[in-house]
Amino acid sequence: MNAYSHRTWIPFYLVSFGTLSMAVFRSMDGLTLVGSLILVSGALAIIFMTIQAEVTRNTEKRELLEVLSKKMKSAGDSRDSGAK
């Protein structure tokens, strides 16, 4: 997986920053720590699902490229053997 892919890292940082900011402001206002923990755990779940979807998409893409390269290689071999 490309670690610099914007599809994964931009939402990761936005969700993390937003959630931590909200948790800090909730704690400063005197709201319960439980609410802040629920907020952070929800953000972690969203981040996990985003990364899992990205890994799945990358795996499917790699498998498709392997199948296509095998087909192209076999098509090239059959063309070369017919020309002889």
N, C-alpha and C positions, 0 to 999 in steps of 0.2 A: 504494500500500500504506500502511495506517495504521501509522505508526512507533511508536505507543503500544499496539499490539496485544499483549496478554499471551501469546497463543499463540506468538509468536516470541521475545520478549525475555526472558521468564522462563527458558525452557530455555537460551537463549544465555548468560545470566549464570551460571546454575548450572553448566553444563558448563565454562565458562571458569574459574570460580573453583575448582571441584573439581580440574580438570586441573592448573592452575598450582600449587595447594597440594600435590598429589601429586608434581609434578615437583620442587618445592623440597625437600620432605622426602626424596625419593629422592636428590637431589644432596647433601643434608646427611649422609645415611647413608653416603656414599661410593660409591653405586652409579653406574653409568656414565652419562655424559651422553647416550649414544645411546639408552638406555632412556627418559630424560626427553623427548628429542626425538621419539621414536616416540609417546609418550603425548600430547604436544602436537599432533602432526600428526594423530593419530586424533581428537582433540577438534575440531580445525579441520574435519576431514571431516564430522563429525556436525553441526557448526554450519552448514556450507555446505549440507548436505542438508536441514536444517530450514528454512533461509531459502529454498532453491530450491523446496521443497514449498509454502511459504507464498506465494511469488510465483505459482506455478502455480495454486494454489487461488484466489487473488485474480483472476488473469487469466480463469479459467473463470467465476467469478462475474460479472465485468464483462461478458463476452460473453453470458452468459445474461440479464443485466438488459437489455442492448441489444436482444436478440431479443424479449424480453417487451414492452419498451416499443414496439417497432415493431408487434408484434401488437396491442397495446392501442390504438395510434394508428390503425392501419388498421381495427380494429373500431369505433372511435369515428367515423371518417370514413364508414364504410358505414352506420352507424346514422343519422348526420346527413343523408346524402344520401337515405335512404329516407323520412325525415320530411318532406321538402320537397314 
